[in-house]
Amino acid sequence: MKIFIICSKAFYDKIPPIKTKLEKLGHEIVLPNSYEDPGMEARAWADGKQRYQRCADYGKC
């Protein structure tokens, strides 16, 4: 099963053990588009609504 983990940035530190356990059970895990770069969302907003929308919709910042 493909599982998309959604959470607030405040809980990003809780993701690794959950991801590991689910992967060991054979699931494919998709992380939030800003998980590897938590500052991405703020930079996208600073660049304008259009760029933020592209980031939010497609993860292409």
CYANA upper distance limits for C-alpha pairs under 8 A (distance plus 0.5 A):
  1 MET  CA     26 GLY  CA      8.10
  1 MET  CA     27 HIS  CA      5.52
  1 MET  CA     28 GLU  CA      6.66
  2 LYS  CA     27 HIS  CA      6.34
  2 LYS  CA     28 GLU  CA      5.10
  2 LYS  CA     29 ILE  CA      6.41
  2 LYS  CA     30 VAL  CA      7.87
  3 ILE  CA     27 HIS  CA      7.38
  3 ILE  CA     28 GLU  CA      6.60
  3 ILE  CA     29 ILE  CA      5.48
  3 ILE  CA     30 VAL  CA      6.62
  4 PHE  CA     29 ILE  CA      6.37
  4 PHE  CA     30 VAL  CA      5.08
  4 PHE  CA     31 LEU  CA      6.53
  4 PHE  CA     32 PRO  CA      8.09
  5 ILE  CA     29 ILE  CA      7.65
  5 ILE  CA     30 VAL  CA      6.74
  5 ILE  CA     31 LEU  CA      5.90
  5 ILE  CA     32 PRO  CA      7.02
  6 ILE  CA     31 LEU  CA      7.74
  6 ILE  CA     32 PRO  CA      6.63
  7 CYS  CA     11 PHE  CA      6.87
  7 CYS  CA     12 TYR  CA      7.74
  7 CYS  CA     32 PRO  CA      8.22
  8 SER  CA     12 TYR  CA      7.53
  9 LYS  CA     35 TYR  CA      8.34
  9 LYS  CA     38 PRO  CA      7.79
 11 PHE  CA     15 ILE  CA      7.64
 12 TYR  CA     35 TYR  CA      7.62
 14 LYS  CA     18 ILE  CA      7.47
 15 ILE  CA     19 LYS  CA      6.38
 16 PRO  CA     20 THR  CA      6.56
 17 PRO  CA     21 LYS  CA      6.65
 18 ILE  CA     22 LEU  CA      6.71
 19 LYS  CA     23 GLU  CA      6.57
 19 LYS  CA     29 ILE  CA      7.15
 20 THR  CA     24 LYS  CA      6.67
 21 LYS  CA     25 LEU  CA      6.94
 22 LEU  CA     26 GLY  CA      7.10
 22 LEU  CA     27 HIS  CA      6.06
 22 LEU  CA     28 GLU  CA      8.27
 22 LEU  CA     29 ILE  CA      8.02
 23 GLU  CA     27 HIS  CA      5.39
 23 GLU  CA     28 GLU  CA      6.75
 23 GLU  CA     29 ILE  CA      7.45
 31 LEU  CA     35 TYR  CA      6.93
 33 ASN  CA     55 CYS  CA      8.41
 33 ASN  CA     56 ALA  CA      8.34
 33 ASN  CA     59 GLY  CA      5.92
 34 SER  CA     38 PRO  CA      5.51
 34 SER  CA     39 GLY  CA      7.84
 34 SER  CA     40 MET  CA      6.44
 34 SER  CA     41 GLU  CA      7.29
 34 SER  CA     59 GLY  CA      8.49
 39 GLY  CA     43 ARG  CA      6.89
 40 MET  CA     44 ALA  CA      6.62
 40 MET  CA     61 CYS  CA      8.06
 41 GLU  CA     45 TRP  CA      6.76
 41 GLU  CA     52 TYR  CA      7.51
 41 GLU  CA     55 CYS  CA      8.10
 42 ALA  CA     46 ALA  CA      6.70
 43 ARG  CA     47 ASP  CA      6.78
 44 ALA  CA     48 GLY  CA      7.03
 44 ALA  CA     49 LYS  CA      8.19
 44 ALA  CA     51 ARG  CA      6.15
 44 ALA  CA     52 TYR  CA      5.15
 44 ALA  CA     55 CYS  CA      7.60
 44 ALA  CA     61 CYS  CA      7.39
 45 TRP  CA     49 LYS  CA      6.54
 45 TRP  CA     51 ARG  CA      7.68
 45 TRP  CA     52 TYR  CA      5.77
 47 ASP  CA     51 ARG  CA      6.82
 47 ASP  CA     52 TYR  CA      7.96
 48 GLY  CA     52 TYR  CA      6.87
 49 LYS  CA     53 GLN  CA      6.59
 50 GLN  CA     54 ARG  CA      6.88
 51 ARG  CA     55 CYS  CA      6.77
 51 ARG  CA     61 CYS  CA      7.35
 52 TYR  CA     56 ALA  CA      6.60
 52 TYR  CA     61 CYS  CA      8.15
 53 GLN  CA     57 ASP  CA      6.45
 54 ARG  CA     58 TYR  CA      6.19
 54 ARG  CA     59 GLY  CA      7.33
 54 ARG  CA     60 LYS  CA      6.66
 54 ARG  CA     61 CYS  CA      7.26
 55 CYS  CA     59 GLY  CA      4.87
 55 CYS  CA     60 LYS  CA      5.47
 55 CYS  CA     61 CYS  CA      5.43
